[in-house]
Amino acid sequence: MITELLPFSAQSVRKAAEIMAAGGVVGIPTETVYGLAADARNEAAVSRIFEAKGRPQDNPLIVHISDISQLAPLVREVPPLALRLADRFWAGPLTMIFPKSDLIPAATSGGLDTVAVRMPQSPEARAIIDSCGFPLAAPSANLSGSPSPTTAQHVMKDMDGRIPLIIDGGECSCGVESTVLCFPAADRVRILRPGGVTAEMLSELCSVEIDPAVTSEPAKGERVLSPGMKYRHYSPRAEVFIVNAHGKDFADWCLAHAAEGTLALSADPNAHGMFRCFGRDEQEQAHRLFALLREADDEGASTVYVEMPSKDGIGLAVYNRLLRAAAFRVIETDE
């Protein structure tokens, strides 16, 4: 299969819609990461997403819509709190889980009786959905387990020869996947995967709890409710370790333990040599994380040490992704 990489335009959007109407898969831009999109209602089309990614079929996919009116046919019930959250945070990087309608096949929901839905903020993504006229299932457009793609070139590297078309909408503005939540009570949400809509933002409207799987290993064989909850995810070929140290302590520890092929991701804007500036704050770290993990592979790194990020705001999303990239390996430097 020849994979075309086309800039976002009216013509490329029409071509993407034609491919997906025929049951094909297209790489599309969103504000979070690039998605691998297909008709969410078409079981055969959704199976082609799994095939392209090499993704386990028990991992649920997120369904993308372009207008709130498109939600009702996909679900059996919408809690009043979900409507309040949608009014505040849609369009944006927030995914909510609902009981699914019969329009959503088991392949899309990972065999669950629920469906995860979001409305992307990206005008390019919404234009593509509008052109299709149907909801799109769209997990991250990478090979399963590898770092998520934040540019069309990342998608091409993973998907060349696997899908017919990638739409280039530029670099993703957020850089990590959407927040995923469910509704355990009428006035409370549970965050299953942190993202750009933070716990602090949600707490302005309701009570918020963080699922234990956000910061700890899921039980072996446990059925997951959200993408990104598996044990190892977002991983480069290099071995990743989170180092629980900051500033000079982090740099000194890395220098003392470095071997050939070691890279270190630091918050220091003056990082040089084996060190790379990971980002001076949580927002910049979220934006740069996946690109840096991919660069580590491009440079042939064998080991990547990462300075412990903050767990505040979107920093919790950065920490969550790093835990999975590192297979939960955290080095305590004072032991």
N, C-alpha and C positions, 0 to 999 in steps of 0.2 A: 504494500500500500504506500502511495506517495502522500506525504503530509504537507499541505499548503500552510504557510504562515502569512496571513493577510492583515494589514492595518484595519482598525475599526472604521467602517464606512457604511453608508446605506447599502451599497452593493454586497459587501462581505456579510452584513447582517442578514440580507435576503438569502445568501448562499447557505449560511449557518442554519437558518430556519428550514430551508428545503431539505438539508441533510437530516436534521432532527425529525422533521415530519415523516421522513422515509425510514425512521428507526435508527439513524446513525448517531454518532457521538462527536461532540465538538468541544475544543478547549476554549473557555470564555473568561474574560476578566471580571473580577469583582473588587470591591474595596478591601476585602480581607486577604484572600489568596486566589489564584486562578482555579477555576472549577472545570471538571470534566462532565459536560452536560448532555443529557438525553431526556426524552419525553418521560416524565415521572409516572405516567399512567401505563406505559408500554413495557411489559415484563421482558420482552426480548431485547428491547433497546437498553433497558437497565442492566441486563446481563452482559451487554457489550461494555458497559462501564467497568464492571468487575473484571472482565477479561482483559481490558486494556491496562488496568491498574495492577492486576495480579492480586486483587483484594479478596479477603475472606467474605463469603456471602452472608455471614451472620452479622455483619457490621452495617447498621442502618445508615441510610443516606438522607441528606437534607433536601427538602423540596423548596424550590425558589419560585416566588410569585412577584408580580410587578405592581399589584394593587390589592388593597385590603378586601375588595369584593371577590377576589379569587380564592379566599380562604375557605368560605363556608362549604363549597362542594367537596373539599378534601377531607373534612373532619366531621365528627358526629356531635361535637360539643365545643363551645368556646367559653371558658370561664370569664366572668366580668373583669377580673383582674387582668386577664390576657388582653382584653380590649383597651384597658387603661395603659398597659405597657406598650401596646402597638401604637397607640396615639402619641406616646412620648418618644419611642425609640425606633419605630419603623417610618421611613426606610432606614436601615442601619444594621450593624453587626450583632443582631439578636435573633436567636432561634428559639422557638417555643414548641413544646411537645404536646400533642393533642390526641385523643382517640381518633383513629383514622376511619374514613369512609371506605366504601367498597371501590371507589375510584383508584385507590392506592394499592397496588399489588404487593404481595408478600416480599418480592425481591427488593422493592424500594424501602420497605420498613424493616428489613433484616429479620422477617418472620415475626415481628412484634405486632400487637394490635394498636400501636400508636404510630404517629407520623410527626417528624420534626419539620417545621416550616419557618422560612424567613423571607423577608423582602429586602434585597440588597440595596444599599445606598448608591452603588455605582450606576450612573446613568447609562453606561454602555451595557451592563448586565440587564437592566430593566428594558432597554430598547430591544435586546435580543429576545427576551421573554415575550414582550409585546408582539414582536414580529412572528414568533412561533404561534401565539394564541393558545398555548397550553403550559402547564407548570413544568419546571425542569428539575430533575434530580441532578445534583451537582456536587459530588465530593471533590476534594482537592485533586488537581490535575497532575499528580505525580505517581511514580511507581509506589505501590503499597509499602509503607514503613519508612520511606525516604523523606528528606525534608520537603515541606510543602513549597510550591512554586510561587514566587511573587513577581515574576516577569514572564513574558511570553517565551523568551529564550530558555528559561528553566523548563517550561512545558515541552518545548521542542526537544530538549536534551533527553527527557524521559519518554516522550510519546511519539517521536519521529518513527513513522512506519506503522504505528498502532492505531492512529485515528486520521481521518481525512483532512481536518481543518483546525487551525488554531487562530483565534482572533486576538490581535495585539492591541490592547487598550492601555499600554504603558505600565509603569510600576504600580503595584498595589499600595494604597495609601496607609492602610492599617498594618498589614504584614503578618497577623496571626488570625486564625479562624474565629468565627463568631462565638459569642457566648451562647451556650445551650442550657435551657432550664426547663423544669417541669413544675407542676402545681400540686404539692402534697396537701395543701389546705386552701381555703378560699382567700385568705389574706397573706399567704406565704408562698415563696418560690424556693426551689432547690437548684443551685447551680451545679450542673453535671460537667460542664467544661467552661472555664473562664475565657473571656475574650474582651473585645473592645467596649462592650457595655458592662461596666464593672459592678461589683457588689455594692460599692458605695453609691453609685448612680441608682441602682435598683432600690436601695434602702430608703430612698426619698419617697417611694410609692408603696412599699410593702415590707414585711419581714423577709429576711434573706438567710438561708442556710447554705453551707457549702458541703457538697457531697464528699464523704471521706476519700473517694477514689480520685479526687482532684489532686491530693497531695500524698497519696499512699498507693501501694500496689493493689490492684484488684485481685480478688480470689481467683485461683486458677480455674478456668472453665466457666467463670461467671458470665451470664448473658448481659451484654452492655446495652444501656438505653440510648447512648449517644455516641457519635463518632469521636475518636480520639481518647477513648477510655481504656483501650487495650494496654497491655504491659509495656511493649516497646513500640515506639512510633516516632516519626519525624527524624529518623536517625541517618547521619552520614555513614560512609564506610569506616571512617575513623572512630576510634573508641572515645566516647565523651564522658567526662567526669565533671560534676559540680564541685567546686572547692569552696568550703564555708570560711571564706576570709575576704578581706576588702583592702583596697589601696595597696600600700607598701607591703603589708603582710601577705596579700595574695601574690604580688610580684615576686617577693623573696621566696615564697614556697615553690612557685612555678620554676624559678631559676634553679632552685636546689634539686628539683625532681625532673627537670627536662632531659629528654634524650633526643636523638635525631628524629625528626618528623613530628616534633611537638609544636602545637600552636596554643596560644592562650588568649581568651577573649576577656578583655578588661574594660572597666568603666573609664579608664584614663584616656582623655582625648589626645594625649601626647604619646600614646602607645607606639612602639616601633620594634623592629627585630622580630622575635617570635611572637610578640604581642600584637593583637588587633584591637582597635577601639570598638567595643561591643555597643556602646551608646552611653551617653552621660546621664540619661534618665530613662524611666520605664517606657515612655512612648517611643523614644528612639531605639531602645533595645528591641521592642516588639517589631518595629519596622525593619530592623536589620538582621534579626535572628536567623531566619531560614537562609537568607542570602549568604551569610557568613558560614553557616554549616556546609552549604554547597561549595563555597570557595575553599573550605578545608579539604574537600575531596579533590577539587581542581588542582590544588597545590600538592597533593599526595601526602597529606598529613596522616600520621598513624594514631596520634593522640591529641585530643582537644581538652584543655582545662578551661572551665568557665567560672568567672567570679560569681559568687552567690548573688542573684538579683534580689531586689526588694519584693515583698509579697503584697504591697499596697497597690490599689488601682489595677491598671493593666499589667503591673509587675507580677500579679498572681498568674496571669495567662502565660507570661514568659517563663516563670518558674515551673508551671505545669508542663509546658512543652519540653523544657530542658530535662525535667525528671524522666520523661519518656524517651527522649533522645539518649539519655545517659543510662537507660534501664535501671533507674532509681539508685545509681551509684553516687553518693555524696561523701566527699572526703572531709573529715573533721581534722583540721590542722593542729589542734591542741591535744590530740590523743597520742 
